[in-house]
Amino acid sequence: MKQADCIIIGGGIAGIQAAIQLGRYKHGIIVIDSAQGRSSIAKAYHNILGWPDGVSGKQLRALGRQHAEKFGVEFLDDTVTSLEKSRTSFLSKQKMTGNIKQK
């Protein structure tokens, strides 16, 4: 069973930004993303710093993912089916990649 300091469910803009920040501080991060969110289909985001003419969700996600991976963040292309809480951790179950335990 995989383990991580933090499991982020959803690899949209907010999830990727959280992964980048936590990854910078050397935490073990796994992002589970089904690629079904709004940012996967958005043709353009406007008023984003550094993108005066806008940027597509697909491009922004791809660049963010590359950025996060430089800090050791792991991405799983999967769907979370359940999340269980114990006294000291969480257990995430996915359709295809098995279980992940948050340390």
N, C-alpha and C positions, 0 to 999 in steps of 0.2 A: 504494500500500500504506500502510495506517495504521501509525503508530508511537506507542509509549508508553514512558514510563520503566519502568512496571510493568504486567504483564498479570496480572490475578487471575482464575483459573478457578474459578467457583462463586460465586454471589451469595447464599449463605446468610448466616446471622448472622455467622460468622467472616469470610467474604469481604467483607461490607459493612463490618464494623468495621475491617478492614485498609484498605479503600478510604477510609474517613473519615479515619483517622489519616494515611495517606500524602497524601491530598488536602489536608489542612490545611497541609501543608508544601510545597504548590505543585508536587507531582510530577504528571506526566501519567499518569493512571491509566485503564485500560480494564478493566471487569469483564465477563467473558463468562459468561452464566448461561442454562442450559436450563430453569430453573424446575421441575426434576424431583427436587430434594432434599427431605429430611425437613421442613425449615422451610416448604416450600410447602404441605404437607398437614397440618401440626401444628395441632390445634384449640386448644391452649393450652400456653403455656410458663409455668411457675410459678417463683417465687423470682427474678424479674427485678427489678432495682432500678427503682423508680418504678411498678411494676405489681403492687401487693399482691394483686390478685384474678386475676392472670394476664393474658396477652395472646396472641392467636392469632399463629401464624407468619406468616400473610398480612399482618396489620396491622403486625407488627414489621418485616417485610421492606419494606413500603411506606414506613413512616416512616424506616427506615434508608436506603433508596434516595434519598428526598427530601433527607435530611441530607447524604449523599455528593454529590449533584448540586449542592448549594450550593457545594461546594468544587471544582466543575469535573470531577468524576468522570464518565466516560462509561460507559453500560451498553449491552451488546449482547445481545439475546435470541437466543441461538444455542447450538450444541453444538460443542465443540472435537473435531475428528477426529484431529488429530495435533499433536505438539509436537516441533520439531527444534532441537537445540543446535548453534550454531557456536562458533568460538573466542571471540567477543565478545558474542554475543546469543542470543536465542531467537526462533523463528518459530512462531507459532500459526496453525493452519489450522482454519477453521470450515466447517460445512455450507453456510451461506447468505451470510455476510458477507465472504468472502474471507480474505486473510492479514493478520496483524498482526505487526509486528516490534518486539521489545523493544530499546530503544536501549542 
